[in-house]
Amino acid sequence: MNNQTLNGLYNCGATLLGHNITFLLTLNNTELLKFLEDTLDTSNDRDVLFEAFIDCVSVHQERPFDLPWWQKLAWSLIFAVMLLIATGGNVIVIWIVLAHRRMRTVTNYFLVNLSVADLMMSLLNCAFNFTFLLNSSWPFGVIYCTINNFVAHLTVASSVFTLVVISVDRYMAIMRPLKHRISRKMTVMTMILIWTIGSALALPCLLYSTTKSRRYLNGKTRITCYLLWPDGDYLHSTIEYSYNIVFLSVTYLIPIMLMAVCYALMGRKLWVTKSIGELTHYQKNLMKSKRKVVKMFITVVAIFAICWLPYHGFFIYVYHHRHFAEISYVPHIYLGFYWLAMSNAMVNPIIYYWMNTTFRVYFQLIICKCCYSMNQRNTNSHRKQQLVKCQQSDVIRCGSKRVRLNSVRWKHSTVDSQVQNCRILSIVEKNRYSQDAAIV
């Protein structure tokens, strides 16, 4: 505790609590803190007096967690890259599924739902929250403070519920294929239910979100966006702690355990259990297709669990070790955990590209199309050389075939009609083996 803070405690204790300054000066740091805490707890107007006491002490302090410019620049670059990949990747995933009839399957609709949640988190929550964390002040007003908190809880809940539905859908398709029939109407109703439950869990954010301004030494101010519960704010509210435990259980612990059981049973069915007799070529390809899909979703769930665990654990730890929140390097720890949680929105499209051939082909086509169009519009000699080089060397792998970029006739239609040389793709043949096992 520095001298400025200590002097503020003595002066504010004497001014607001009516104690003799001479008596307070006889107490050491530990005794002073214990005496002030007991006095506040026994007061009839504890909350009002506590806020006035904190405001009084803040005037004698420098604004906390004010990062130097070079640290702000480093964190800005790290978050900018993540947000750019997350936004672009999820937009492409949504376009791939909705713009191509072949991709409009039940599981892919759930992937679109997941991408919408990730896109909302990146654009409506992460960018604004990062600005707040970086500058230690909320400049967007009380209305968007409410929207920001609501969107944060809604998108987290909707993402994990979508992953649970996908897990159950894959479980039924593999373990009970004859009973696995989900209509598109049922799919839409399920997605509506997902967002409804997520909205119900995020409802307290609409009721208790607010902002508060606090002045510090040298006239500096700080505006915070937080949840003010009926029994107090963060670190002083039992209701908020209970809510965080319930939210953690419903949106993390229980879903992770449920999905782990589902994929464990599917894994035993696909990799351990041996079939009776020799498999036909059709059955071998069907089994291979199912294994690829299950591997991809196991990876998605595992990455989700890893990304969100430190973030959830941080708040539980700080509640029980409140002194930890006052350490100077806490902003960097929290920013690191927050980046890891938000990066889950960036990782999912990368997983689709890495582990699914069909998504990889469409990703390559849209990226190369953008590159080709940009080069085609440029008329200077340097860009012309780049375009010629791209046309001569760049290729797109379509299943087992390799198609050069200059042999593709781009049209303003879907990729199915654009890539005439890739009409017979090996990935399409694979997908014809099973409509309920493959995600495309």
N, C-alpha and C positions, 0 to 999 in steps of 0.2 A: 504494500500500500504506500503510495507516494505521499509527500508532505501536503500537496494541494488537496488530495482526497481526505486526508486525515484532518486538516484544518476545516474542511467543509463539514465533516461529521460533527466536530466539536461545536462549530458555530450554528449549524442547523439544528443540532440537538438542543442547544440553549434557546434558540429563537422559537422553534415550532413546538417543542415539547415542554417548554417552560422550566427547564432545569438550570441550576446555577452553573455558570461556565467554570467557576473555580472547582466545583465538585467533579465535573466531567474531566477536567484536566488531570485529576488525580488517578484516573483510570488508564491502564495501558490499552493497546489496540484490541486485544481479545476481550478484555472486560468491557470496553466501550461498545463493541459490536453486540455483545451478549445483552448489555443493559438496554441499548436502543431497540433491539429485537423484542425483548420482553415488554418494553414500554409500548411499542406499537401493537403487539398482540393483545394486550389487555385494554387497549383503547376502544371506546364504543364506535368511533368513526375511523376504524383501522384503515380501510381502503383509501378514503379521502386524505387522511393524514400521511399515509405511506406515499401516495403520489406527490403530495406537496413536499415531503421530505426528499424524495428522489429528485424532483425539480430543483430544489434548493441546493442539493449536493452537486448536481450537474453543472450549475453555474460556475462552480469552482474547479471543474475538470475540463481537460481537453476532450474534443470529440473522439470517441473510441473507434478503433478499426479503420482509421483513415490511411489507406494504402498509398505508397509512393507511385508516381506515374509509370515507372518502368514495370512494376508488378501488375498494374492495371492493364498495360499494353500486352504483357505476356498472357494474362488470363483472357483478354479480349480476343487475341488470335486463336487461342485454344478453343474457346467457345464458338467463335465464328466458323471455324472449319467444321466443327461438329454440327452446328445448325444448318450449314449449307448442305452437307451430305444428307442429314436427316430429312430436310425439306425436299431436296431434289429426288432422293431415293424413294420416299413414300409417295410423292406425286407420280413418279414413273410406275410404281406398283399399282396405284389406283387406275392409271391410264391403261396399263397392260390388261387388267382384268375387265374393265368396263368397256373398252373399245374393241375387244376381240371376242367373238362369239365362242370360240374354242376354249377360252379361259374362264367362261362364266359357269363355274361349278360351285357347289355348295361351300366347299372348303375355301375356295378362292374368295367367295363373298365375305367369309369371316376374316380372311387376310386383309381385304379392303377395309373392313370395320376396324381391324387392328391398326392399319395404316392411317385411317382418319383420326383415331385417338392419338397416335404418335405425332401426326401433323399438327393437331390442335395443341398438344403439349409443347411442341417446338415453337410454334408461332405465337400462341396466345398466352403462354405461361413462362417458358424458359427464358426468352429474350428479355422480358420485363423483370423477372426475378433476378436475372444475372445483373442487370443495371442496378437494382436495389442492393444486391450484395456487394457489388464492386464499389459503389459510392457511399455505402452505409446510409442511404437516404432514399425514400420513396417519392419520386416526383410526379406520379401519374394520378394522384387524387384518390379520394375515398371510394368512388364508384368503381373504378377499375381495380382497386384493391380487393373489393368484393368479388368482381368477376375473376380476377387472377386466382384467388384462393379457391373459388368454386371450380374453375377449370382444372386446376392442379389435382384436386381430389377426384373429380369426375373422370378425367382421362386415365389416371392410374387405375381406378376401379374398373373402368370399361376395358382397358387393355388386359388386365389379368383375368377378368371374366370371359373375355373372348378366347384367351388361351385355354381356359378350362373347357369351354364349349368345343373348341377344336380337338382337345385331348379326348373328350368323351365321344365326339363324332368319329375320330380315328379308332378309338377302342371298339365301338359298335361295328365299324366297317371291317375290322380285322377279326374280332372275337366272335361276332354274330353277323356275318355278312348277309344271311338270308332275311334277317329282320331289320337291316339297315336301309331305311328309306326315308329321307328327309326332303320334303317338298320345298320349293322356293318360298311358298307362303309361310311355312313353318320357320324357314331361315329368317325371313323378314321379322316375324313375330319374336323370334329369339333375340335378334339384334335390338329391337325396341325394348324388350325386357332388360337386356344388358344395360342400356343407357338409362332406363328408369330406375333400376336398383342403384346404379352409380350416382344418379342425381339425388336419390334419397340419402345415400351415405354422405354426400357433399353438402346437404342442406344446411347444417350448422354454419358453414362458411357464408351463406347468404344472410344468416341471422346475426352473427357476431363479429363479422369483419369490420374493422375500423382503422383509422390512422391517428397518430399522435405526434405532436411536435414537441421537441425538447431543446432548450438552449444550453450551450456550453460556453467555455471560456473563450474570450475574444469575440463574442457575438456570433459564433458559429451555431447553426441549428441542425437538427436531424429529425426527419420525419420517418416514422416506422409504420409499416403495414402489418397488422397482426390480428389475432382473434381475441376479443375481450369477452371472456365467459362470465356468467353471473357471479362466480366466486373468485374472479381475478383473472390476470393475464398469464402468459406463459411462465412456467416455473413456479407459479403461485396458485395454480388452479388444479384442483383434484378432478374436476369434470373434464378438463382438457386432457389430463393424463389418462383417464379412463377411456375417453374417446380415441386417443392415439393407440391404446392397447387394442381396442375393438377394431379399429381401422387396420392395424397391423395384422391382426388375426384373420380378418375377413378378406383382405386384399393381398396377403402374402403367405402367412403360415399355413392356413387351411388349404388354399389353392395349390401351393407347392407340394404339400403332402398328397393331395388328391391326384395331381398330375403325375407325381412320382410313382404312385401305385399303378395308375393306368399304363404308363409307359413301361413299367417293370413287367406287367402282365403281357403287354404286347411284345416286349422283347423276348420273353420266354417262349411265346407262341411262334415268333418268326425265326429266332436263332437257336433255340434249345430243342423244342419239340420236333421230333422227326416224323415225317409223314409215312403212311403205310404204302408200300410199293414204290415204284420208280416214277418220278415226276415227268410229265410231258414237257415239251418245249414251251407250250403256252403257260403251264403251271410254274415253270422255272422263271419265266419273265414276269409273271404276276407276282411271285414271291420277291423277286429282285426289286420290282417297282414299289411294293409295300415297304420293304426295308429302307429304301432311299427316303421315302416320305417320313417314316418314323424317325430316322436319323436326323432329318432336318428339324423336325419339331422338338425332338429331345434337345438339340442344340439351342433352339430358340428359348425353350423353357429354362435350360441351364444358364444361359446368358442373362435372362431376366432375373433369376435368383441371385446371381453374382452381382449384377449391377445395382440392385435395390437393397441388398442386405446392409452394407455400410451406412446408407442414408437412413434407413429405419432405426438401426442400432444407435446412431448418433444421438437422436432425440431422447431415447430411453436412458442412455448413459448420462447425458447432461442433466436430465431431471434428477437423477440420484447423486450426481457429483456437480453441483451447481457452480463451484469455484472454477471448474474447467472452462466455463463459458467466458471467463474474464481473462484468459491467457491470450497474449498478443498474437500468437500464431493460429488461433482458432479459425479466423476467416479463411486461411489457406486450407485447413483441414476440411472445413465445411464446403468450400468451393470445389475441392477435389472430390468429395463424396457426392456433391450435387451434380458435377459434370459426369461422374460415372453413372448415376441414375438416369440422367437425361440422355446419355449416349446410347441407352438401350433403343431409343427411337432411331438412331443412326445405324445400329448394328443389324437390325432385322432385314432391311433391304439387301445388305451385304450378304447375309446368310442365304437369302433366296437366290442371289446371283451365284454364290459359291456352290451351293448344294443342289440346285435344281436346273436341269439343262434347258427347259423351256423358258423359264424366267431369264436365264443367262442369254439366250438367243435374242429375246425381245429387248433386253437391256443393251446388248451390243448394237442392235439395229437402230434404236432410237438415238444412242450416243453417236454412232457413225453417221446417221442421217443429219444430225445437228452439225457435226464436223464438216460433212460434205456440203451442206447448204451454206455454211459460213464461208468456206473456201470458194464456193462457186460464185458468191456475190462479190468477192473481192477482185479488183481488177489490176492491182499493182503487181509488178513482176515477182516480188518476193513471195506473195501469196500464191501466185500462179505456179511457182516452182513447188511450193508445199503441196498444192492440190495435185499436181502431176505425180509427185512422189507418193502421196496417199493413194492415188488411183492405181499406181503401179505395184505397190507393196502391201497395202492394207487388205486383209482378208477377214471374212466373218465365217466362223465355224458353225455350220448348220447341221447338227447331228454328226454324221460321219463325212459330210461334204464340206468343202472349203470354197466359198464364193467371194470373188474379188469385188471390192466396192464399186469399181467402174463398170461392172456387169449388171449392177442392180438398177432398175428403172424406178425411181421414186415417183410416187403419185400421192395425191391428197386423199388417201383412203387408208384402210387398215393395213397392217404389216402383212396380213395374209395375201393381199393382192399386190403389195409392193414387191415382195421378194418372189418373183416368178421362178427363179432358178432354184429356190429352196422349197418348192411346193411339196415334194416328197421328202419329209424330214424323218430321220431315224427316231427322233423323240416323239413324233406323232404316232409312229408305229408302236413305240413302247406304250404310249398312253392308251392305245386301243385294246391293250391286253386287260385293262381293268379300269372301269369308270369309278369304282368306289375306293380304290386303293391309292391311285395317283391324285395329286392335288390339281392337275390340269387336265 
